[in-house]
């Protein structure tokens, strides 16, 4: 299940939820103020693989 990040328009707070893909934007309520005015944010992540701790890709995950 993916972890989604949201922002509440009511109080301006951010929060994360672990949700199924088909439920990503369904039945959202801010845990702080109970507002239903929620927008999903674009989340970024960083991952590594292998014992060396280097990322994937032609340059070991390093951007040039």
ChimeraX attribute file (.defattr): number of C-alpha atoms within 10 A of each C-alpha:
attribute: neighborCount
match mode: 1-to-1
recipient: residues
	/A:1	8
	/A:2	10
	/A:3	12
	/A:4	18
	/A:5	17
	/A:6	21
	/A:7	17
	/A:8	22
	/A:9	14
	/A:10	14
	/A:11	13
	/A:12	12
	/A:13	14
	/A:14	17
	/A:15	14
	/A:16	14
	/A:17	13
	/A:18	12
	/A:19	14
	/A:20	12
	/A:21	12
	/A:22	7
	/A:23	10
	/A:24	17
	/A:25	14
	/A:26	9
	/A:27	8
	/A:28	18
	/A:29	13
	/A:30	20
	/A:31	13
	/A:32	13
	/A:33	12
	/A:34	12
	/A:35	14
	/A:36	14
	/A:37	13
	/A:38	19
	/A:39	14
	/A:40	16
	/A:41	13
	/A:42	8
	/A:43	10
	/A:44	6
	/A:45	4
	/A:46	6
	/A:47	9
	/A:48	12
	/A:49	11
	/A:50	8
	/A:51	6
	/A:52	8
	/A:53	11
	/A:54	14
	/A:55	15
	/A:56	13
	/A:57	9
	/A:58	8
	/A:59	10
	/A:60	13
	/A:61	15
	/A:62	10
	/A:63	7
	/A:64	4
